[in-house]
Amino acid sequence: MYNYSNLCDYEFEILCKDIMQKKLGKPLQIFARGRDGGIDITDDTVKKNVVIQVKHYIKSKYADLLSSLKKEVAKVVELAPDEYYVCCAVELTAANKTEIYGMFSEYMEDSGNILSLNDIDEFLQDPENEDIVRKHYKLWLESTGVLGDIYNRDIFIDCETLLYDIENEQKEFVETTAYRQCIDILEQDRLLMILGMPGTGKTLTTKMLALYYAASGYRIVYTTNGDLQSIKKALSTDKDSKEIILLDDCLGQYYFRMKDTQENELMSLVKYILMHKNKKLIMNSRVTIFQQAKETYIDLHSFIESEKIKLQFIDMSMMIVEDKGRIFKNHLYFRNIPSDYYAQIVKDHNYRKIVNHRNYTPRIVDYVTRVQNYKRVGNSEYCDFIMRCLDTPMEIWNDEFNNRLQPEDRIFLTSLFSLTDVSVEEDVLHRVFNARIASLSSIDTTKNVWFGVLTRMEGTFVKIIAHNGVREIGVLNPSVNDFLKHHLDGNELEVNEIKKKSTEYRQIVRGFGPDMKDVMLAGNALSYNYGDDREKYAVILTYICELGICNDAYRDIVGEFVCKLPFFYYEKKINTFTILPMLFREPIAGYYDSYELLSAETFARLLMKMDFDDFCILQDGLNENRINLHSKMNIDFFVSQLDRAIRGYIDECDREEYYMEYDMYELFNDNMIFNGEYQEVDVDKVVKIVTERVQEDIYEYIMDKLSVFPRSISDKIDISSYDVWVDSSEIDQYVDETLADPGDRDIYDYYDDVESYSGRLSGMDELDLIFAE
C-alpha cells in the first residue's frame, strides 16, 4: 500500500479529484460550500449533479469519520445531487460501508459509492492508473523504494550533506510550479541554473530533483564546495551511465568565491554534459552572487549566455502565491501545529497576509512552524509572532543567539563560522573551540563543555553528518551563516579574539587569523594545523620561495620535501613540480642546501611517477628559474621517462577535449551531399575529417610542449602523428548525437498536465481551499 500519511489533507483531496475524474470519465471541479461547509468535488458548481465528499482522517478511528459524516447528511439533502460519493483515508469493513450507505442511500447507487483507503489504493496499484500516481510525487517516490536507498553510495555519491533530514523534508516538500519547470528543462536541455534570494528553496528543490532522478535510475553526484575536479573523477567511466551532477551554492554561499581555475573547469564540465545525453547538471546560486560572477568572469558570462550552451534559469524568488500557500499549509500540517494555533492562521484569512508578505520565504515558514519557536508564544499571539519574523527576518537568529544561548554556545558557533561555510571535521572544530575557552574563567572547564554544547546545538543551529566515515559539523541552514557573518562584521573585538586564538590555516584563509605573510616571516607557520601534509608543503614552501624567506624554523620542512619529493597537487596551480624549481633559486638553495639534499635516486623515483603534463610543468619552472637539474641523472634515463609519459598521454588523453571544441555545424554545412531527393550531411566524410583533425591536434600539442625542453632532450624523442590513434567510432557517435534533434525527449513528461494544482477550482480561490478547515 502507498504511504498516504505523506499527503496533507489538501493533497489528499486533489488525489481524490484525479481518481474520481478518471473513474467517472468526466471533468470535475473543487468547490467550497461556505464557512465550515467543507470541501467538495463536483461536475458542475451550479447544478451539482455529482458531489464527492473527501474526508482525510488518515490514522483516525472509524468512529471519528462516522461522526463527521453524520454532520454531512443535512448538507447533502440540501444539495440533492443525482450521485453522491465519499472518499476517505480510512480502511473500512463491509459493515462500515453498509452503515455509511444507510445514511446516504437516497443519493448513492450502492456501497460502491464509498471509497475507502483500500479502494483508493487498489485503484492506484492498477498499472493503467500509473499516470495519477506519477502526478502525485510523494506517492510515486515512495513506491520506487529510493528513500530506502538514500545511503547507497552506488546511487548517491558524496551526498551525506544532501541527504541530511531528507525523509522529513520530502514530506513537507510541495511540487511547485518552479519544480515542474525544472523537470521540463532538465528533460529538454539537461542544464539548469536555479537562482534565488536566501531561503527561497533553491537547495530543497535541488534535493527533490535528486530524488526524482534517483528514482528514475540516475546516479547522483553532489558537491557543496565547488571541487569540480573531484566531480569529474566521480563520474562513471561508462558514458552511457545515467548521472546527474548537483552543484549546490556553486559560486559561494554568502559571497562570491571561485578559484581562478574553476572558470575553465566549470565550462569544461558543461561541455562534457552537453556531449553525453545521459548526463544532466543542476547548479544553484544566490542571484546577487551569480551576477557578480558574470561581471568578474567575462568568458564565463559569454559562455553561459551563448545559444549553443542553452543554459536555462529558474528564479525561485518568482514563486506564485498558491505555491507559497501550499508550502505554508504543508509545514503546518506535518509539524502538527495545534488546532488552537491553526485557528489563528485561518481566522480573518490571516494566511493571506502571511503568504503575500514581501519577505515570505520557505525558510521563515520552516522557522515559525518549529515547536521550540512557536511554543514561546500563546496561540492568540501566533500570527503576530509570524508577522514579526517576516517584518524583521534577521531578528529570528539575533534573538536566539543573544538571549537564548550560553556564552560557550556562541563561541562554538562563531568558531564554526571561522572555519567554514559548509561543514568541518568535528575534531578540528573541537580543537578551535578548546583554544578559545581555555583561558576563559567564566566557563567551567571542569565539565565536558563540548558535549553539552553539541547536545544543545544539534538540530537547532547545526547538523552532524558522517562523511566518508568522519563526523562533520555544519550549520542547519545557510541563514545561520548569514546571521553569523552579519554578527561578526559588526563585532571587531570578537573577530580579533578569534584571530588571536586561531589554530588552523583555514581560519587564516577565511580572514579569522593573522596575515599569513606575517606568520611566515615570524617563523610561526608550523604552529598552525593544516588540512594535510599536501596543504602544509604547498602553503609554507610557496611562501618561502616567493618571499625568499631564510629562517631556521623552516629548515626541516624544506629538507623533508627535497629528500622525499612527495608527489602532490594542491589547488591546481601549486604542486611538486612548481615548487621544486623554486627551491633551487638563490638565496633559498644556498641557505637550505636544497641542491645538495636532492639525490639522483630520489629524483629518478619522482620521474618514474610523472605524466607528460608533470614533465612540462617542471621544465617550465626550470626554464623560468634558469635551473639545470638534468645533470642530477643520466640524460638517457630522463629521455626514456619523458618518452613513456608522452606515449601514456597519447593513450589516455580525453579526445573529447579536442573535438568538442570544433564547430560541427560549420563542418556539416561544408560537407553536404545530394542523395537524389534532398541535401544531407556526408557523415562518413565529417567523421574522417574530425578524426584526422583530432589526431593532428594531439600531435601538435605534444610537439608544442616538447619545444620547452633542451634540444639535447627533445631531439631524442622519436614520435610522429602516426603514433597518435583516434577511435573513429567514438567520433561517429558524437556526430550522430550532434545531428540529432536537441528537442527530442526520450522519456515521458509527467508534468505537462498540472491541472491537479492549478486548474478547475471553483467556489473559493485556491488559497481558501488550501487552508479550509
TORSE-413644 format. One line per 2 residues: their letters; for each residue x, y, z of C-alpha. Coordinates in steps of 0.2 Angstrom, whole numbers, plus 2048, in hexadecimal, padded with zeros to 3 digits. Layout:
// residues N
A	X Y Z ~ ... $
// end
This chain:
// residues 773
MY	800 800 800 ~ 806 812 7FC $
NY	80A 81D 80B ~ 7FC 829 80B $
SN	801 831 81C ~ 80E 83A 811 $
LC	7FF 844 80A ~ 7F8 853 813 $
DY	7E5 855 813 ~ 7E5 860 804 $
EF	7F1 855 7FA ~ 7E5 846 7FE $
EI	7D6 850 7F7 ~ 7DF 853 7E7 $
LC	7E4 841 7E5 ~ 7D1 83C 7E8 $
KD	7CC 849 7DA ~ 7D8 840 7CE $
IM	7D2 82F 7D2 ~ 7C0 833 7D1 $
QK	7C2 83D 7C1 ~ 7CA 82D 7B9 $
KL	7BD 821 7C1 ~ 7AE 82C 7BB $
GK	7B6 831 7AA ~ 7B1 843 7AC $
PL	7BA 853 7B1 ~ 7B7 858 7C4 $
QI	7BA 868 7CE ~ 7BD 86C 7E0 $
FA	7B2 878 7E9 ~ 7AE 87D 7FA $
RG	79C 87F 801 ~ 7A0 88E 80D $
RD	7A7 890 81E ~ 7A9 87F 827 $
GG	7A0 877 818 ~ 7AF 86C 813 $
ID	7B7 868 803 ~ 7AE 85F 7F5 $
IT	7B1 85A 7E4 ~ 7A4 85B 7D6 $
DD	7A1 85A 7C4 ~ 798 86B 7C3 $
TV	799 878 7D1 ~ 787 87E 7CD $
KK	77D 86F 7CA ~ 788 863 7D4 $
NV	782 853 7CC ~ 790 849 7D4 $
VI	797 84E 7E5 ~ 7A6 845 7EC $
QV	7AA 848 7FF ~ 7BD 846 804 $
KH	7C1 841 815 ~ 7D4 840 819 $
YI	7D3 838 82B ~ 7E4 82F 828 $
KS	7E8 824 837 ~ 7D7 829 83F $
KY	7CA 81D 846 ~ 7BB 818 83D $
AD	7B0 820 84B ~ 7B8 831 847 $
LL	7B4 830 834 ~ 7A2 82A 838 $
SS	79F 839 843 ~ 7A5 845 836 $
LK	79B 83D 828 ~ 78B 83E 833 $
KE	78D 851 832 ~ 78D 850 81F $
VA	77C 848 81E ~ 772 858 81F $
KV	77E 861 813 ~ 77C 853 806 $
VE	769 854 807 ~ 76B 866 804 $
LA	776 863 7F5 ~ 76B 855 7EE $
PD	778 84E 7E2 ~ 774 840 7D5 $
EY	783 837 7DC ~ 78D 838 7EC $
YV	79E 831 7F0 ~ 7A9 830 7FF $
CC	7BC 82E 7FE ~ 7C5 82C 80E $
AV	7D7 827 814 ~ 7D0 81A 820 $
EL	7CF 807 81E ~ 7BD 802 81F $
TA	7B5 7F1 822 ~ 7A6 7EB 818 $
AN	79B 7EF 827 ~ 7A2 801 828 $
KT	79E 804 816 ~ 78C 7FD 818 $
EI	78A 809 827 ~ 790 818 81D $
YG	785 813 80E ~ 776 813 819 $
MF	779 825 81D ~ 77A 82A 80A $
SE	771 81C 801 ~ 765 828 7F9 $
YM	774 830 7EF ~ 77E 821 7ED $
ED	77C 812 7E1 ~ 784 806 7ED $
SG	792 805 7FA ~ 79E 806 7EB $
NI	79C 819 7EC ~ 7A6 818 7FC $
LS	7B9 817 7F9 ~ 7C3 812 807 $
LN	7D6 813 808 ~ 7D7 801 802 $
DI	7CC 805 7F3 ~ 7D7 814 7EF $
DE	7E7 80A 7F0 ~ 7E0 7FC 7E6 $
FL	7DC 808 7D8 ~ 7ED 811 7D9 $
QD	7F6 800 7D9 ~ 7EE 7FC 7C7 $
PE	7FC 800 7BA ~ 7EF 809 7B0 $
NE	7EE 816 7BD ~ 801 819 7BE $
DI	7FE 82A 7B7 ~ 7F5 830 7C7 $
VR	802 828 7D2 ~ 810 831 7C8 $
KH	807 842 7CA ~ 807 840 7DD $
YK	81A 841 7E0 ~ 819 83A 7F2 $
LW	810 82B 7EE ~ 81B 827 7DF $
LE	82B 82A 7E8 ~ 827 81E 7F6 $
ST	822 811 7EA ~ 833 811 7E1 $
GV	83C 80C 7F1 ~ 849 81A 7EF $
LG	846 821 800 ~ 84C 810 807 $
DI	85C 812 7FC ~ 861 823 801 $
YN	871 81D 809 ~ 876 812 7FB $
RD	886 819 7F4 ~ 884 811 7E3 $
IF	875 81D 7E1 ~ 879 82C 7EB $
ID	88C 831 7EA ~ 892 83C 7F8 $
CE	881 841 7FC ~ 881 840 80F $
TL	87E 853 811 ~ 870 852 804 $
LY	867 844 80C ~ 867 84C 81E $
DI	855 84B 824 ~ 84F 847 812 $
EN	841 83B 818 ~ 838 849 822 $
EQ	83C 856 814 ~ 834 84C 807 $
KE	823 84B 811 ~ 823 85E 812 $
FV	828 861 800 ~ 81B 868 7F4 $
ET	81C 866 7E1 ~ 81D 878 7DD $
TA	81B 87F 7CC ~ 82E 882 7CC $
YR	831 870 7D0 ~ 827 86A 7C1 $
QC	830 877 7B6 ~ 841 870 7BC $
ID	83C 85E 7B7 ~ 836 865 7A6 $
IL	847 86E 7A3 ~ 852 85F 7A9 $
EQ	848 854 79D ~ 84A 860 78E $
DR	85B 868 791 ~ 863 85E 79F $
LL	86B 86E 7A6 ~ 863 878 7B4 $
MI	868 887 7BF ~ 85C 88A 7CE $
LG	85D 89C 7D4 ~ 855 8A5 7E3 $
MP	857 8AF 7F2 ~ 85C 8A7 803 $
GT	84F 89B 809 ~ 844 89A 7F9 $
GK	846 887 7F8 ~ 855 885 7EC $
TL	85D 877 7F5 ~ 84D 86D 7FA $
TT	847 86E 7E8 ~ 859 867 7E3 $
KM	857 859 7F0 ~ 846 854 7E9 $
LA	84C 854 7D7 ~ 859 848 7DD $
LY	84D 83C 7E4 ~ 842 83D 7D5 $
YA	851 839 7CA ~ 857 82C 7D6 $
AS	846 823 7D5 ~ 848 824 7C2 $
GY	858 81B 7C2 ~ 865 829 7C3 $
RI	875 829 7CD ~ 876 839 7D7 $
VY	887 842 7D9 ~ 887 851 7E5 $
TT	892 85E 7EB ~ 890 86E 7F6 $
NG	8A2 873 7F6 ~ 8A5 876 7E3 $
DL	8B2 868 7E1 ~ 8AE 865 7CF $
QS	8BE 85A 7CD ~ 8B7 84E 7D9 $
IK	8A6 84E 7D0 ~ 8AE 84A 7C0 $
KA	8B7 83B 7C8 ~ 8A7 835 7D0 $
LS	89E 833 7C0 ~ 89C 822 7B9 $
TD	8A8 81C 7AB ~ 899 815 7A2 $
KD	893 824 798 ~ 882 81C 796 $
SK	880 81C 7A9 ~ 872 828 7AE $
EI	879 835 7BA ~ 873 846 7C1 $
IL	880 852 7C9 ~ 87A 85E 7D6 $
LD	884 86D 7DA ~ 87D 875 7E9 $
DC	881 888 7EC ~ 88E 885 7DE $
LG	894 897 7DE ~ 895 89A 7F1 $
QY	888 89A 7FF ~ 887 8AC 805 $
YF	895 8B4 7FB ~ 89D 8B0 7EA $
RM	8AB 8A4 7EA ~ 8B2 89B 7DB $
KD	8C4 896 7D9 ~ 8CC 89B 7C9 $
TQ	8CD 88A 7C2 ~ 8BA 886 7C6 $
EN	8B4 891 7B7 ~ 8BC 886 7AB $
EL	8B7 876 7B5 ~ 8A5 87B 7B5 $
MS	8A5 87F 7A3 ~ 8AD 86E 79F $
LV	8A0 865 7AA ~ 892 86E 7A1 $
KY	899 868 790 ~ 89B 857 797 $
IL	889 856 79C ~ 883 85D 78B $
MH	88D 84F 782 ~ 885 841 78C $
KN	872 83F 78B ~ 871 835 79B $
KK	879 843 7A5 ~ 870 851 7AD $
LI	877 860 7B8 ~ 86E 86A 7C5 $
MN	876 87A 7CC ~ 86F 886 7D9 $
SR	874 897 7DF ~ 86E 8A7 7E7 $
VT	869 8B3 7DA ~ 875 8C1 7E0 $
IF	884 8B5 7E0 ~ 880 8AF 7CF $
QQ	880 8C0 7C8 ~ 890 8C4 7D0 $
AK	898 8B4 7C8 ~ 892 8BA 7B7 $
ET	89A 8CB 7BA ~ 8AA 8C3 7C0 $
YI	8AC 8B5 7B3 ~ 8A9 8BC 7A2 $
DL	8AC 8AC 799 ~ 8A1 8A3 7A5 $
HS	893 8B0 7A1 ~ 895 8AE 78F $
FI	895 89B 790 ~ 885 899 79A $
ES	87C 8A6 790 ~ 880 89E 77F $
EK	873 896 775 ~ 87D 886 773 $
IK	87D 883 786 ~ 86B 887 789 $
LQ	86D 888 79C ~ 85B 88A 7A3 $
FI	857 894 7B3 ~ 849 892 7C0 $
DM	847 8A1 7CC ~ 840 89A 7DC $
SM	83C 8AB 7E2 ~ 82E 8AC 7D5 $
MI	823 89F 7DF ~ 811 8A1 7DC $
VE	806 8A4 7EB ~ 7FD 893 7EA $
DK	80D 88A 7EB ~ 812 895 7FB $
GR	801 890 802 ~ 804 87D 7FF $
IF	815 87E 807 ~ 80E 887 816 $
KN	800 87B 818 ~ 80B 86C 816 $
HL	817 872 824 ~ 808 875 82F $
YF	801 864 82C ~ 811 85A 82E $
RN	818 863 83C ~ 807 85F 845 $
IP	803 871 84A ~ 7F6 871 857 $
SD	7E4 875 852 ~ 7E3 884 85D $
YY	7F2 88B 854 ~ 7EC 886 843 $
AQ	7DB 88F 846 ~ 7E5 89F 848 $
IV	7EC 89C 836 ~ 7DB 89A 82F $
KD	7D2 8A7 839 ~ 7CE 8B7 82E $
HN	7D8 8AE 820 ~ 7E9 8B2 829 $
YR	7F2 8A6 81E ~ 7F0 8B3 810 $
KI	7FA 8C0 819 ~ 807 8B3 81C $
VN	809 8AC 80B ~ 808 8BD 802 $
HR	815 8C5 80E ~ 824 8CC 804 $
NY	830 8C2 80F ~ 827 8B1 80E $
TP	834 8A3 80B ~ 833 890 80E $
RI	841 893 81B ~ 837 89E 826 $
VD	828 892 824 ~ 833 884 82A $
YV	839 88F 839 ~ 827 894 83F $
TR	820 883 83E ~ 82E 87B 849 $
VQ	827 876 85A ~ 835 87E 864 $
NY	831 88F 85C ~ 81E 890 85B $
KR	81C 889 86D ~ 825 899 873 $
VG	814 8A2 870 ~ 802 89F 874 $
NS	7F6 899 866 ~ 7EE 8AA 865 $
EY	7FF 8B2 862 ~ 805 8A6 855 $
CD	800 8B0 845 ~ 808 8C0 84D $
FI	818 8B5 850 ~ 818 8B0 83E $
MR	816 8C1 838 ~ 824 8C8 843 $
CL	830 8BA 83B ~ 82B 8BF 82A $
DT	82D 8D2 82E ~ 83E 8D0 835 $
PM	845 8BF 82F ~ 857 8C2 836 $
EI	850 8C4 847 ~ 84B 8B1 846 $
WN	85D 8AC 84A ~ 862 8BC 853 $
DE	856 8B9 861 ~ 85A 8A6 862 $
FN	86D 8AA 862 ~ 86E 8B8 86E $
NR	860 8B4 87B ~ 85E 8A1 87A $
LQ	870 89A 879 ~ 87D 898 886 $
PE	88E 8A0 883 ~ 896 890 87E $
DR	889 88D 871 ~ 88C 89D 869 $
IF	89F 899 869 ~ 89B 889 861 $
LT	891 891 853 ~ 89D 89F 84F $
SL	8AC 892 84F ~ 8A2 887 842 $
FS	8A0 897 837 ~ 8B2 89B 839 $
LT	8B6 88A 831 ~ 8A9 887 823 $
DV	899 88C 81B ~ 895 879 817 $
SV	89B 86C 824 ~ 8AB 868 82D $
EE	8B2 859 836 ~ 8AC 858 848 $
DV	8BE 856 84F ~ 8C3 866 846 $
LH	8B5 870 84D ~ 8B8 868 85E $
RV	8CA 86E 85E ~ 8C5 880 859 $
FN	8B8 880 866 ~ 8C3 87A 874 $
AR	8D0 887 86F ~ 8C4 895 871 $
IA	8BC 88F 882 ~ 8CC 88A 88A $
SL	8D0 89A 892 ~ 8BF 8A0 896 $
SS	8BB 8A0 8A9 ~ 8A9 8A2 8A5 $
ID	8A7 891 89E ~ 8A8 882 8AA $
TT	8B5 877 8A0 ~ 8B4 869 8AE $
KN	8A4 863 8A5 ~ 8A3 85C 893 $
VW	89F 86C 88C ~ 8A0 866 87A $
FG	893 858 87C ~ 887 864 884 $
VL	888 870 876 ~ 887 863 869 $
TR	877 85C 871 ~ 86F 86D 871 $
ME	874 873 860 ~ 870 863 856 $
GT	85F 865 84D ~ 85D 877 852 $
FV	86C 880 84A ~ 877 872 843 $
KI	876 861 83C ~ 883 852 83E $
IA	886 847 82F ~ 892 838 82B $
HN	89C 83C 81C ~ 8A7 82D 816 $
GV	8A6 827 828 ~ 8AC 837 830 $
RE	89F 842 83A ~ 89D 853 834 $
IG	894 862 83B ~ 88B 86F 830 $
VL	87D 87C 833 ~ 86B 876 831 $
NP	868 882 823 ~ 871 891 81B $
SV	867 89E 824 ~ 871 89A 833 $
ND	881 89E 829 ~ 878 8AE 823 $
FL	875 8B3 835 ~ 887 8AF 83C $
KH	88F 8B9 82E ~ 884 8C7 832 $
HL	888 8C5 844 ~ 89A 8C4 842 $
DG	89B 8D2 835 ~ 895 8DE 843 $
NE	8A0 8D6 851 ~ 8B2 8DB 84F $
LE	8B7 8D6 861 ~ 8B0 8C4 85E $
VN	8B9 8C2 84D ~ 8C9 8C8 855 $
EI	8C7 8BB 863 ~ 8C4 8AD 856 $
KK	8D4 8B2 84C ~ 8DE 8B3 85C $
KS	8D8 8A1 861 ~ 8D8 89A 84F $
TE	8E1 889 84D ~ 8DC 884 83B $
YR	8E3 88A 82A ~ 8D1 88A 824 $
QI	8CD 897 830 ~ 8DA 8A2 829 $
VR	8D3 89F 817 ~ 8C2 8A5 81D $
GF	8C9 8B5 825 ~ 8C8 8AE 837 $
GP	8DA 8AD 83A ~ 8EA 8B8 839 $
DM	8F1 8BC 828 ~ 8FA 8AD 821 $
KD	908 8B8 81B ~ 90B 8BE 82D $
VM	90A 8AC 833 ~ 917 8A6 827 $
LA	923 8B4 82A ~ 922 8B1 83D $
GN	926 89F 83A ~ 915 899 842 $
AL	90D 890 833 ~ 910 87F 83A $
SY	906 883 84A ~ 8F6 883 840 $
NY	8EC 873 83A ~ 8EA 86F 828 $
GD	8DE 864 81F ~ 8EB 858 81B $
DR	8FE 857 817 ~ 8FA 85C 805 $
EK	8F2 86C 80B ~ 901 86F 817 $
YA	90E 86D 80A ~ 905 877 7FD $
VI	901 886 808 ~ 912 887 812 $
LT	91E 883 803 ~ 915 88F 7F7 $
YI	916 89D 804 ~ 929 899 807 $
CE	92D 899 7F5 ~ 922 8A9 7F0 $
LG	928 8B3 7FF ~ 93A 8AC 7FF $
IC	938 8A8 811 ~ 948 8A1 819 $
ND	943 89B 82B ~ 949 88C 835 $
AY	938 889 83A ~ 934 882 829 $
RD	945 879 826 ~ 93D 868 82A $
IV	92D 86A 81F ~ 938 86F 810 $
GE	944 860 813 ~ 936 854 815 $
FV	92E 85A 805 ~ 93E 859 7FB $
CK	944 848 802 ~ 933 840 7FF $
LP	92B 84A 7F1 ~ 919 845 7F5 $
FF	90E 844 7E6 ~ 8FF 850 7E8 $
YY	8F4 85D 7E0 ~ 8EC 86B 7EA $
EK	8DF 877 7E2 ~ 8E4 873 7D1 $
KI	8F2 880 7CF ~ 8FD 87B 7DE $
NT	905 86A 7DD ~ 916 860 7DF $
FT	91B 866 7CE ~ 918 879 7D1 $
IL	920 879 7E2 ~ 930 86F 7DE $
PM	938 87B 7D2 ~ 936 889 7DD $
LF	93F 881 7EB ~ 94F 881 7E1 $
RE	94F 894 7DF ~ 95A 89F 7E9 $
PI	95A 8A3 7F7 ~ 94E 894 7FB $
AG	95A 887 7F4 ~ 969 88D 7FD $
YY	961 88F 80E ~ 957 87F 80E $
DS	964 875 805 ~ 956 86E 7FA $
YE	961 86A 7EA ~ 96D 85F 7F5 $
LL	95E 857 7FE ~ 956 851 7ED $
SA	95D 840 7E9 ~ 95D 838 7D8 $
ET	953 829 7DF ~ 945 834 7E6 $
FA	944 83E 7D6 ~ 943 82E 7CB $
RL	935 827 7D6 ~ 92B 837 7D3 $
LM	92E 837 7C0 ~ 927 825 7C0 $
KM	916 82B 7C7 ~ 915 83B 7BC $
DF	909 83D 7AD ~ 90C 848 79E $
DD	904 857 7A6 ~ 90E 855 7B5 $
FC	91E 855 7AA ~ 919 865 7A1 $
IL	914 86E 7B2 ~ 925 869 7B9 $
QD	92F 86E 7A9 ~ 925 87F 7A9 $
GL	92B 882 7BB ~ 93D 87D 7B7 $
NE	93D 889 7A8 ~ 935 897 7B1 $
NR	942 896 7C0 ~ 950 891 7B5 $
IN	954 881 7BE ~ 95C 872 7B7 $
LH	957 862 7C0 ~ 95A 856 7B1 $
SK	96C 855 7B7 ~ 965 84C 7C7 $
MN	963 83C 7BC ~ 967 832 7AC $
ID	95F 83C 79E ~ 959 82C 795 $
FF	94F 827 7A4 ~ 947 838 7A5 $
VS	943 836 792 ~ 93C 825 794 $
QL	930 82B 7A2 ~ 92B 83A 798 $
DR	927 82E 789 ~ 91D 823 794 $
AI	913 831 79A ~ 90F 837 789 $
RG	909 827 783 ~ 8FF 825 793 $
YI	8F7 836 78E ~ 8F3 830 77D $
DE	8EA 821 784 ~ 8E1 829 792 $
CD	8DD 83B 78C ~ 8CA 83F 78B $
RE	8C7 841 778 ~ 8B7 84A 77D $
EY	8C1 859 783 ~ 8C6 85B 771 $
YM	8B7 858 766 ~ 8AB 860 771 $
EY	8B3 870 76D ~ 8B0 86E 75A $
DM	8A1 878 752 ~ 898 868 74C $
YE	88A 872 743 ~ 897 87B 738 $
LF	89E 869 734 ~ 88C 863 730 $
ND	889 872 724 ~ 89A 870 71B $
NM	897 85D 718 ~ 885 85B 711 $
IF	881 84F 704 ~ 871 84C 6F9 $
NG	86A 83B 6FB ~ 85E 83C 6EC $
EY	850 844 6F6 ~ 857 851 702 $
QE	868 858 709 ~ 86F 84E 718 $
VD	87F 84E 722 ~ 88C 843 71C $
VD	88F 83B 72D ~ 89D 82F 728 $
KV	8A7 83E 721 ~ 8A4 849 731 $
VK	8A9 83A 73C ~ 8B9 838 731 $
IV	8BD 84B 732 ~ 8BA 84C 745 $
TE	8C4 83C 748 ~ 8D3 843 73E $
RV	8D2 854 746 ~ 8D2 84D 758 $
QE	8E1 842 754 ~ 8EA 851 74D $
DI	8E5 85C 75C ~ 8EB 850 768 $
YE	8FC 84E 75F ~ 8FE 861 75E $
YI	8FA 863 770 ~ 908 856 775 $
MD	915 85F 769 ~ 910 870 770 $
KL	913 86A 782 ~ 924 861 77D $
SV	92A 872 776 ~ 92E 878 788 $
FP	93A 86A 78B ~ 94D 86B 787 $
RS	951 865 775 ~ 95C 858 77D $
IS	94C 850 784 ~ 93F 854 777 $
DK	949 84E 768 ~ 94A 83D 770 $
ID	937 83B 771 ~ 932 831 761 $
IS	91F 834 75E ~ 914 838 74F $
SY	901 83B 74C ~ 900 829 747 $
DV	903 824 75A ~ 8F3 82D 75E $
WV	8E3 822 75D ~ 8D1 828 75D $
DS	8C2 81D 75F ~ 8B7 822 750 $
SE	8A8 819 757 ~ 8A8 825 765 $
ID	8A8 834 759 ~ 89A 82C 74F $
QY	88F 82B 75F ~ 893 83D 763 $
VD	88E 843 751 ~ 87E 839 752 $
ET	879 840 763 ~ 87D 852 75D $
LA	873 84F 74D ~ 864 849 758 $
DP	856 855 75C ~ 85A 85D 76D $
GD	848 85E 770 ~ 845 84C 770 $
RD	840 844 781 ~ 843 832 785 $
IY	838 831 794 ~ 826 835 797 $
DY	823 846 79F ~ 817 844 7AE $
YD	816 856 7B1 ~ 80D 85D 7A2 $
DV	7FC 85C 7AB ~ 7FD 866 7BA $
ES	7EA 868 7BB ~ 7EA 85F 7CC $
YS	7F1 86E 7D5 ~ 7EE 87D 7CA $
GR	7DD 87A 7C1 ~ 7CB 876 7C3 $
LS	7C8 87E 7D4 ~ 7B8 887 7D8 $
GM	7AE 88E 7E6 ~ 7BD 895 7EF $
DE	7CF 89A 7E8 ~ 7DC 88D 7EB $
LD	7E3 895 7FB ~ 7D3 893 803 $
LI	7D2 881 7FE ~ 7E3 87E 804 $
FA	7E0 884 816 ~ 7CD 87F 817 $
E	7CA 876 827 $
// end
